[in-house]
Amino acid sequence: MTKPCRRLVFILFGLTLVASAGELNSRMELTLDRVLRGGPPFYTVDFVLADAVPEHVRRFTEFSGDVSGRYLGALATVAQFSGKKFPELDRVAAKIVKLQKADGHFGDPFSPNAVTKSDMATMWGNGRLLIGLLEYYRLNPSPEIIACARRLGDCFVELGPRFNDPAIVEKFSGDQVAVGYICWTQIIEGLVELDRLTHDEKYLALAGRIAVNTHRYPKEHSHGFACALRGILELYRVTHDGRWLKQVESEWEGIVTSGNLLPQGALPEVFTPWIARDEGCAEADWLRLNLALWAETRNPRYLDNADLTLFNEFFFNQFSTGDYGHHKFSAEGIAPGCARAWWCCTFHGLRAFPDIFNATFHREPARLCYDLPVDGLGIADGLTLRADSTLAQDAGVTLTVTKADAAEHVLSIRQPAWASALELRLNRRSFTGVAQAGAVEIRRRWQKGDQLIVHYVMRTRLLPNPAAASRVAIWHGPWLLGVDEQDSPAFFNEPMEKNRVLLPALPADQNLPLKAATETAKKIPFTAPAAHLALPYLHGGYPIQPQTVTLRPIAEHTAVAGSTAWVWWFQPGK
Ligand SMILES: [Zn+2]
């Protein structure tokens, strides 16, 4: 059943997407189109606002304001970034103000005394709504919206002592997952933003009191925790108090060293020992957190991790419908089945794109730096460059100068660890830059129209499974490679778990000499033919007939049916 689904993707989205510059643009358009026009379910104004009323007519309306807030925040941020207008966004914003309760909150009432699980659900949605309202306010400032956000912030300040009570911290730091203490700590983000816009210190004071109560614990909901960390980083950005940055960096290390960052750059939906599924929201948060930490510290470990998550889990998690959601882990990779989480992940995935585009380049006093090999715009004084990435098709990126003054400027192009070299062609001629630590630099009087083509020479490498020594993963460039059931059904014949891959001997440079796959590379959206490699293997059921299967980046999951199983942990044969 391989080809029909791929063709469907092409027909549905091909017309709009093939014309756009590169993969990142196409992926943002895919999810934007899902939110504006896709379905079911369809995001009509009343459907979105049901959790703010509340009307319990769809799933998860008890998380009062959750979909409403995410809808506002994601669309407003994309509108601000792209210059597009979404009239339906303004209709939701106008209507939501009228739904606010007398005490400032939205949806179901808080209980009068002890904090309950349903209070946590209500708090979660209201926290998402506060940041969503403020992101909308940034796009379209109005006295009504800021007054509405203030009333909600005041409600949080009023509830602060009850939710900050050490007994409540302890009670909800167990296995409550989506209604755990994270429902309270994730509101830091909105409180800090409210302080930025109103300069009312009471919101910042509450954010600080919540930040000191923010800890990682077993079975915690990773999306909520990562949201809280992003909030604490914003607290640092506003206060410049180094203890908040220290807290975020130390929690980042805690996630990585506790086995909660999976090799494909994914945070599990729930932290160990309950690792079972991924979650689009958590992946988007982790990606945004790493980009923000990179911006604050310029420590390359954050950029390397953003790059890892972007090209693997974040792309993998996006469905052909444009939704984001859940996939169940298996010993080999991903089990059949999936959940398109239209109630959260679809919006949170969309919300991440402007942050990614804005991190494609960064500027330093003496140079403009191209960091992520995706589409983007780099602007420095006297020099503007546009990046069009065809990394997935031909391992290349084209950088075009769109504005230049007469002065000399330095362009620094990051050479990620997954590339053994960067080969350059400037205005169609081979060109050598100056090698720096982790980068190649070009100093030049740039001219408008100059075109620099960067070819990333990709390494192919093996990664042993940290949890199962007999299994290995194969990487090519930034991509984790695997085999999916839709494209390679025979690989999944019983007994698939006895398949043994036949790896060539590893040379001294550790660059695995696998050949390119011979199949013709058709132009199918969201595939990466630049990384299609041929993998010889012996099937567990008929090893007498040696086989070859095509390895593909797991990022291609967007191009296949969402419920397709993947294998990326392989067992080498003798
Ligand atoms: Zn989610």
Residues whose N, C-alpha, C, O or C-beta is under 5 A from the ligand:
A	BS01	ZN	E279 G280 C281 A341 C344 C345
